[in-house]
Amino acid sequence: MKHSVALWFLLMALSGLGSRRSCAQSAAELRFETLTNAHGLTENSVYSITQDAKGFLWVGTQDGLSRYDGVGFRTFRSDARRPSSLASNFVLSLCHDQVGQLWVGTAGGLSRYNPRTGRFRTYRAEPGDSSGLTNNFIRAVYCDRQGRVWAGAEDGLHEISPAGRRFRLFRHAAKVAGSVRQNSVRALAQDRAGTLWVGTGEGAVSRLDTARRLLLTDPRLTPAGAITTLCPDRKGGLWVGSETGLLRYLPPANGATRVFVPGAAPGQLPPGAVRSLLEDQQGTIWVGTSEGLCRYEPATGTFSRIVHQPRQPLSLPDNTVQALFQGTSGLLWVGTEAGLAYTDPSPRPFGSIPVAAAPTPVWAVTSDSAGRLWIGTEEQGLVCYEPGSGQRRVFRHNPAQPGSLAQDFVRALCFGKDGRLWVGTQSQGLDCLLPGATEFVHYRHRTDKPGSLSDDFIRSLYQDRAGRLWVGTEGGLNRLDASAQRFTSFRNKPNDAGSLSNNFVRVTLQDRTGRLWIGTGGGGLCSFDPATGRFTTFRADGGNPRSLSSNFVRCLLQDQRGTLWVGTEGGGFCRLDDPAKGRFTVFRESEGLPNDVVYAMQEDQQSNIWLSTNKGLARFNPRTGQFHTFDERNGLLQDEFNAGASHRAADGRLYFGGVKGLVSFLPAAVQTNPVPPPVVLTGFRRFNRAVELPDTSITERRVLQLAPQDYFFSLEFAALNLRQAEKNRYAYMLEGFDKGWIEAGRRREATYTNLDPGQYTFRVRASNNDGVWNRQGAALRIIVTPPWYRTWWFRVGLSWAVFGLLFMAYRVRVRQLLALERVRHSIARDLHDDMGSTLSSISILSQIARNHQRQHRTEQAAAVLEQIGESSRRMLDAMDDIVWAINPAHDSLDDVAARMRAFASEVLEAHGIEFSFQVAPAVQGLKLNMRARREFFLLFKEAINNLAKYAQCRHARIQLAYEQGLLHLTVQDDGIGFDPIQPAQGGGNGLANMRSRAAAMAGHLLIETAPGQGTTLHLKVPLSD
């Protein structure tokens, strides 16, 4: 990278060797771009400037510290709530140490910035602590080549170890030789020999004797006034700036000093304090004063002064120059009271020709065999310029002289093979200047003279290989017959497709085959076949991308390979690929052209095509299709040019005319920036809000881990090429997500949403202002962590849980099937026991009834039939109970209670027993499974039947309740009761059946009774599946 930078500056130094006024910029020609708080600078009073190893520019102001990446600023300020913030907002001095840390001298202490963490560590004076700073007002901070950090405070000089752990104080001691001359240290600098120089507020400069650890003062280095700045030069000298002026000191080998006395005379240092000094990469000394910026001219020992010009937007923004710095880009950075300014002090390849005393539009340019330039201007006549001597001769229109120039507005120029100069005017026809003559011959349009010009508005002149002059006008194309002094006119004929397409002829060119090409203003491009006298027209077709891009043709060029190029108005420029089919390739702004209006084209000796536009000059490489744009910031006289105003001289120099004058340059001297830009990440945003990352800044970070909720984030990046940084271009890709590189143009941010969990790599690369790419760029590994429900441990746990649930479901299903099987067995048993026995008894009784009928015993037969009917009814009731029990619709206890009430009513009312049936609210909505419901209901039926048959009661009470997971059934009567040890006759089997059913439900049955005291039945059944 260092070799590339060195090559860049060597090329820039050589670039002006052949130019006229471009070999070296005068101080007055320097153009400054200014950055202020409107651009993001924290404050406009700039006191210090430096650049770190990555390429960031750091700017210390009166209200904070700013970091500049070529496009935007990031601000650092003091915040009492954050111990890791800047010591004070008043930043006085800056320097970078060998490990990349930034040291910041402020009015409130010394801060050290760690770029890895993005945090500051601040050192302040503590009362009674002599091991650290003794004063917080740090005017100067300097990092020497030995890795030490020096801080100049108001009461002495501090030597600080690189890690900031040890401080050593140098203070003035009246009787100690080698102490600091005065405690207020204002300036620090180290020369090439390694000597550290110290300037104080008293006006003395001392040097540090590192061996003896002493500060030695030379009495010759005691200018009047406080020392403000020090600058060692490459010749071993030391420049000393003070409140009263400037001196240059040569070390002991010479010992001479030169004092530059301020004054008002031209070439003198201006009155006022010297605020800053800089030796640039070319060895030029720059002096920032309170009255402007000065450049030292060693050849004359004088100063060129640059001051603020209120009416010039590209002038120095303010005369108080407090800081000077030159970074790796070669730009000169100037800190003023009105913002941060920068300029390019290197020689510029683009010069200009002094056409007139004031800026004058140039519409035509050519040269004669002697190398003199002939320049057609707008209202300033025809200028003949001698490049060697700089002499000018001007031809103007003089109404009193018929042989003078016909008009001062010259639109076209052409030298004939015989040395004649043909001059096309804006509206007064064609002039001819014979070799050695001083008067012009005039050719004008005359309606009464056949063979005259078709129109006096001349727009182009061209002489073909046969020596014929072609004159393009706003009224058609004219060919001059020199021998007859007559013009043959070609005009548009509406009904003739083989005629000229449009009468507004802007440009004419003959190709290698002898065909003539004519560019018109509205009729497209025409080719003329001299043999047939017919025209073929190529027009723009919006539906055909391979057609001519615009019908308004401004210029034509056939390159060394024979390719025809067409410059248009609003359509860029086109390459004619197939004349027979009219196929073109179009180049527009989207391909890199700075503007789609192309005024003129010239090919240089390296086969590059130069194009003038409304936004500067473009250099186009036909082999690569790459454009490079040059504008006023590159030293051009203007960005806007004029149609047809271009010329290539015999020495290869190119000329382009524009709205302010004539630009001149040697194409080989125009070098591009060969240094690929450093690429860094500058910011991380979450949901469009900037986020400060813990531990490691985004610039230094290699891995970024995102939580699941960080599903919308952005990464900001920058190419740290500060030279015309707005021309930097970017491309990025998220490996693992994007399918290829995304061309971002000037956009410096990439946004992603809803990334799947996993690992990705974000890559960004960039090109500099001249299109040189850093293909390696910057990379950041991004890990998107999954939400808890998508982690491996959750999935394993979920798998086990699902397996457990399935197993549990299987077990439940098995239990349900077993329970169903038991129910089936129970139903089958009941059907077999109850229904079987009942059917058997019915069968026997039926046989008995038949026997009684045969013997005509009617009464006996009727009694038997009555028994058969009773048995059938019992069987139907039992079947009804079974069907009801197995129906899931009756799981609710509400249905059970309703059936119980109906059964009790049917049985008890038939026996004249009054009863009450109470259901507690808590029972409502509860459910019983099929088996429990059947057992519960049958047990209840057994209890009611026993009550009706044996209790001999008048009243009964039935109650359902639910408490603590148990269903309570209470059946109470006021009957005769019985002895539980000796059950009543016929009730023993019933009690046994009820206990059996209670056990089947895992319930508990309790019967409270005694003879003559009635009976109470208590049943408690747990509700479960």
C-alpha positions, 0 to 999 in steps of 0.5 A, spaced: 500 500 500 505 504 501 508 503 494 502 504 491 501 511 495 508 513 493 507 511 486 500 516 486 504 522 488 510 521 483 505 520 478 501 527 480 508 530 480 509 528 473 502 530 471 504 537 470 510 537 466 507 538 459 502 543 461 501 550 460 498 553 466 498 547 469 505 545 471 504 548 478 498 551 482 499 558 484 496 559 491 490 563 488 488 557 484 487 553 489 480 551 490 477 549 497 471 544 499 469 546 506 465 541 511 461 545 516 456 543 522 451 543 516 455 536 513 455 533 520 462 536 523 460 537 531 462 544 531 466 549 526 472 551 530 477 546 528 483 546 532 487 539 530 486 534 525 490 527 524 488 521 521 489 514 523 492 507 520 485 505 517 484 512 514 479 515 518 480 523 519 479 525 526 477 533 527 478 536 534 473 542 535 471 547 540 465 542 541 467 535 541 471 530 536 469 528 529 471 522 525 470 523 518 470 517 513 469 521 506 462 522 506 459 523 514 462 524 521 461 521 527 461 525 533 464 524 540 462 528 546 464 528 553 458 526 558 459 526 565 454 520 566 459 516 561 466 515 564 468 512 558 466 518 554 471 524 552 474 528 557 472 535 555 468 537 548 474 543 547 479 539 543 486 542 543 490 537 540 490 530 537 496 524 535 496 517 534 501 512 537 504 506 534 499 501 537 493 505 533 490 509 539 488 516 539 490 521 544 486 527 545 488 533 549 483 537 551 481 543 556 479 538 561 484 532 561 487 527 557 483 522 553 486 515 550 481 512 545 481 505 544 479 503 537 477 496 538 472 498 544 470 505 541 471 507 548 475 513 552 480 512 558 481 519 561 487 522 565 485 528 569 489 531 575 488 529 582 490 534 588 496 531 591 497 526 586 504 527 583 504 520 579 499 523 574 497 529 570 498 535 574 494 540 570 488 538 565 489 544 560 492 540 555 495 544 549 499 539 545 500 532 545 505 528 541 506 521 539 514 520 538 517 514 534 519 511 540 512 509 542 512 515 548 506 520 548 508 527 550 503 531 553 504 539 554 500 542 559 499 549 563 504 547 568 509 542 565 511 537 560 509 530 561 512 523 558 507 518 558 508 510 557 504 507 551 500 504 556 498 510 560 501 507 566 507 511 568 507 519 567 514 523 568 513 530 569 518 535 566 517 542 570 521 549 570 526 549 576 529 556 577 536 553 579 536 547 575 540 547 569 536 543 563 529 544 566 523 546 562 524 553 560 517 555 562 511 550 565 506 552 559 508 547 554 504 550 547 507 546 542 511 539 541 515 536 535 520 531 533 525 532 527 528 526 523 534 525 527 529 523 533 530 530 537 524 532 541 522 540 541 518 543 546 515 550 545 513 554 551 508 560 552 514 564 554 517 564 547 522 559 548 524 552 544 528 547 548 530 540 545 530 534 549 537 530 551 534 523 551 541 521 554 541 526 560 534 527 560 535 534 560 531 540 556 536 544 553 534 551 550 538 555 544 538 562 546 537 563 538 530 560 539 527 565 543 522 569 539 518 574 542 511 572 543 508 565 545 510 559 541 504 556 538 507 551 533 513 547 531 515 544 524 521 540 523 522 540 515 526 534 511 532 538 510 533 538 518 531 545 519 526 547 524 520 552 523 517 556 529 511 559 529 509 564 534 504 569 536 509 575 533 511 571 527 515 565 524 523 563 524 527 557 521 532 554 525 538 550 522 541 545 528 548 546 531 551 544 525 549 550 521 546 554 527 543 559 523 536 562 524 532 566 519 526 570 521 521 572 517 518 579 519 510 580 518 508 585 513 503 588 508 508 588 502 507 582 497 510 576 498 511 578 506 508 574 511 502 577 513 501 580 520 498 576 526 500 570 529 502 564 526 497 558 528 499 552 525 505 549 520 506 543 515 511 541 511 507 537 505 509 531 501 512 535 496 516 539 501 512 545 501 512 549 507 504 551 509 503 557 514 496 558 517 496 565 520 490 569 523 490 573 517 490 567 512 494 561 509 500 562 506 505 557 502 512 559 502 516 559 495 523 557 497 526 560 490 524 567 492 524 566 499 517 569 499 510 567 501 504 566 497 497 568 501 491 565 500 485 569 504 477 568 504 473 571 498 466 572 500 464 572 493 468 565 491 464 559 494 471 555 493 475 560 497 478 559 504 472 559 508 476 563 514 482 567 515 484 564 521 487 557 520 488 554 526 490 547 524 494 544 518 494 536 516 496 532 510 493 525 510 495 519 505 490 521 500 495 527 499 489 532 500 491 538 504 486 539 510 485 546 513 482 547 520 479 554 520 474 558 525 469 557 519 469 549 518 474 544 515 477 546 508 481 541 504 484 542 497 489 538 493 496 542 493 499 537 488 500 539 480 494 539 476 494 536 469 488 541 466 490 548 464 487 553 461 488 558 455 487 565 457 483 567 451 480 574 454 481 578 460 475 575 463 472 568 462 469 567 455 465 562 452 469 558 447 465 555 441 471 553 436 478 551 436 483 549 431 491 549 430 495 551 424 501 548 421 506 553 426 502 550 432 498 556 433 491 556 436 485 559 433 480 560 438 472 562 436 469 565 442 462 568 444 462 575 442 470 576 443 472 575 436 477 570 433 483 569 437 490 567 435 494 564 441 501 563 441 503 557 446 510 558 447 510 566 448 503 566 450 502 572 445 495 573 443 492 576 437 484 578 436 480 579 430 474 583 431 468 585 427 469 593 425 463 595 422 468 601 419 472 595 416 469 591 410 474 586 411 474 585 418 471 579 421 463 578 419 461 577 427 464 576 433 461 570 435 465 565 432 461 558 432 466 553 427 473 553 425 477 549 419 484 550 416 484 548 409 489 544 406 492 550 402 492 554 409 486 558 408 482 559 415 475 558 414 471 561 420 463 560 421 459 565 425 453 565 429 449 568 424 453 572 419 455 567 414 462 564 412 469 568 412 475 566 409 482 568 412 488 567 406 495 565 409 498 571 411 492 576 410 489 580 415 482 581 411 477 576 411 473 574 405 465 573 406 460 568 404 453 569 405 446 567 403 443 571 398 436 569 395 437 573 389 444 569 388 444 562 386 450 558 388 450 562 395 450 559 402 443 556 404 443 559 410 448 564 414 447 560 421 453 556 421 454 550 425 460 546 422 465 546 418 469 540 415 474 539 409 474 532 406 480 528 403 479 531 396 479 538 399 472 540 399 469 544 404 463 542 407 459 547 411 453 545 416 448 551 417 441 551 420 438 551 413 442 545 410 448 542 408 453 546 403 459 543 399 463 549 396 466 548 389 473 552 390 474 553 383 467 556 381 466 559 388 459 556 388 456 552 393 451 546 392 446 545 397 443 539 400 436 540 403 431 536 406 425 534 401 419 532 405 417 527 399 424 524 398 426 519 403 433 519 400 434 527 401 437 530 408 433 528 414 433 535 417 436 542 415 439 543 422 446 540 420 451 540 426 457 536 424 460 533 418 465 527 418 468 523 412 470 516 414 475 511 411 471 509 406 469 516 403 462 516 406 460 522 409 456 522 415 452 528 417 449 529 424 443 533 425 439 537 430 432 533 430 433 528 424 438 523 427 444 521 423 445 521 415 450 518 411 451 521 404 454 517 398 458 521 394 457 517 388 449 517 388 448 523 391 443 520 396 442 520 404 441 514 408 438 516 415 439 513 422 433 515 427 432 513 434 427 508 435 424 508 442 422 500 441 429 498 439 435 499 444 440 498 438 437 504 435 440 511 435 439 513 442 437 520 440 435 524 433 439 530 436 446 529 434 452 533 437 459 530 435 462 525 431 468 521 431 472 515 427 477 512 432 484 509 430 480 502 429 475 505 424 469 505 429 464 511 428 462 514 435 456 519 435 455 524 441 448 526 442 444 531 446 440 527 451 442 520 449 449 519 451 453 517 445 453 511 441 458 506 437 455 504 430 456 496 430 453 495 424 451 500 418 448 496 414 443 494 419 443 500 423 445 497 430 448 501 435 451 500 442 449 506 447 453 508 453 449 513 458 449 515 465 447 508 467 454 506 464 458 511 467 458 517 463 457 523 467 452 526 463 447 524 457 449 531 453 455 529 449 458 536 446 465 534 443 469 528 442 477 527 441 481 520 441 488 521 445 494 517 443 492 511 448 486 510 444 482 513 449 476 517 447 475 524 451 468 527 451 465 534 454 459 534 457 455 538 462 458 535 468 465 535 466 470 531 462 470 523 461 475 519 459 472 512 456 476 506 455 473 502 449 476 496 450 474 496 458 468 500 457 470 504 463 469 511 464 473 516 468 470 523 470 474 529 471 470 536 473 472 542 477 475 539 483 480 536 478 482 543 476 478 543 470 476 551 468 469 549 468 464 543 468 460 545 462 462 545 455 460 547 448 458 543 442 463 542 437 469 545 441 474 541 441 481 539 438 487 535 438 494 538 436 499 535 433 503 534 439 497 530 442 495 535 447 487 536 447 483 542 447 476 543 449 472 549 449 466 551 454 462 556 458 468 559 461 474 558 456 478 553 453 481 547 457 488 544 455 491 538 457 496 532 455 492 526 456 498 522 458 499 527 464 492 525 467 493 520 472 488 516 476 488 514 483 491 507 483 490 506 490 485 501 492 481 504 498 481 501 505 474 498 506 471 498 514 464 497 517 462 504 520 456 502 524 450 497 526 443 499 526 437 495 529 430 497 527 433 503 524 437 505 531 444 506 532 447 501 537 453 501 540 456 494 541 459 492 547 466 490 548 468 491 541 466 496 536 463 494 529 469 497 525 474 492 529 469 486 530 470 480 526 464 476 529 457 479 530 452 475 534 444 476 533 439 474 538 432 472 535 429 479 536 434 482 532 431 480 525 431 487 522 438 490 522 443 494 518 450 494 517 454 501 515 460 501 511 465 506 508 471 506 503 476 511 506 478 514 500 477 521 502 479 524 495 473 525 491 469 520 496 463 522 493 465 518 487 467 511 491 462 505 489 460 499 493 458 492 492 456 487 498 454 480 499 451 476 505 454 469 504 449 464 505 443 469 503 445 473 497 446 469 491 451 474 488 454 481 489 449 487 490 452 493 486 450 499 491 453 505 487 454 510 492 449 507 498 453 505 504 448 501 508 446 494 507 439 492 510 437 485 512 430 482 515 428 475 518 434 471 517 434 464 518 438 462 524 445 460 522 452 462 520 453 468 515 459 472 512 457 479 510 462 482 505 463 489 502 468 491 497 469 498 494 472 502 489 476 509 489 474 515 486 477 513 479 474 506 479 480 502 482 476 496 487 479 493 493 476 486 492 478 484 498 474 489 502 472 487 509 468 481 512 464 480 518 461 473 520 454 473 523 451 468 527 444 468 528 442 464 534 435 461 533 429 462 538 429 457 544 424 453 541 428 452 535 435 450 539 437 443 539 436 442 546 429 444 545 428 440 539 431 434 543 427 435 549 421 436 545 422 429 541 422 426 548 416 430 550 413 428 544 415 421 545 413 421 552 406 424 550 405 418 545 407 413 550 402 416 555 397 416 550 398 409 548 398 407 555 391 411 556 388 408 550 390 401 552 387 403 559 381 405 555 381 399 551 381 395 557 376 399 561 371 398 554 373 391 554 371 390 562 365 394 560 363 389 555 364 383 559 360 387 564 354 388 559 355 381 557 355 378 564 349 382 565 345 380 559 347 373 560 345 373 568 339 378 568 337 377 561 338 370 560 335 368 567 329 372 565 328 369 558 329 363 561 324 364 566 319 367 561 320 361 557 318 356 563 312 361 564 310 360 557 310 353 557 306 353 564 301 358 561 300 353 555 299 347 559 294 351 563 290 353 556 290 346 554 287 344 561 282 350 560 285 353 567 284 360 565 285 364 571 292 360 572 294 361 565 292 369 566 297 369 573 302 366 569 302 371 563 302 376 568 308 374 571 311 373 563 309 381 562 312 383 569 319 379 567 319 382 560 318 389 563 324 388 567 328 386 562 326 392 557 328 396 563 335 393 564 336 394 556 334 401 557 339 402 562 344 399 558 343 403 552 343 409 556 349 408 560 353 407 554 351 413 550 357 418 551 351 424 551 349 422 558 356 423 561 354 429 564 351 429 571 346 433 569 343 427 565 344 422 570 340 427 576 335 427 571 334 420 570 335 419 577 329 424 579 325 421 573 326 414 576 325 416 583 318 419 581 316 413 578 317 408 583 316 412 590 310 416 587 307 409 585 308 407 593 305 413 596 312 416 598 313 423 598 320 425 596 325 431 595 330 431 590 336 436 591 342 437 586 348 442 589 350 447 584 357 444 584 354 438 581 352 441 575 357 440 569 361 434 572 361 428 568 362 421 569 365 416 565 361 410 562 362 405 567 361 409 573 355 412 570 352 405 569 354 403 576 352 409 580 345 409 577 344 402 578 346 402 585 341 408 586 336 404 583 337 398 588 337 403 593 330 406 591 327 399 590 329 397 597 326 403 600 320 402 596 319 395 598 322 394 605 322 401 608 315 402 610 316 410 610 312 416 608 318 421 606 324 420 603 330 425 601 335 424 596 341 429 595 347 430 590 353 434 592 360 435 590 366 436 595 373 435 594 373 431 588 368 426 591 361 425 588 356 425 594 349 421 594 345 421 600 338 417 600 334 417 607 327 415 609 323 415 615 321 408 615 322 402 620 329 401 619 333 394 620 338 391 624 345 391 619 347 385 622 341 381 621 338 385 614 331 385 613 328 379 609 330 380 602 334 385 602 341 382 603 342 380 596 341 388 594 346 390 600 351 386 597 350 388 590 350 395 592 357 394 595 359 391 589 357 396 585 360 402 590 367 398 589 367 397 582 367 405 582 372 405 587 367 409 592 365 408 599 358 406 601 355 407 608 349 405 611 346 408 617 340 404 620 337 401 626 330 398 627 325 403 628 329 409 626 329 409 618 335 408 614 340 413 611 345 411 605 351 415 604 355 414 597 362 417 596 365 416 589 371 419 586 370 423 579 376 420 575 377 417 568 
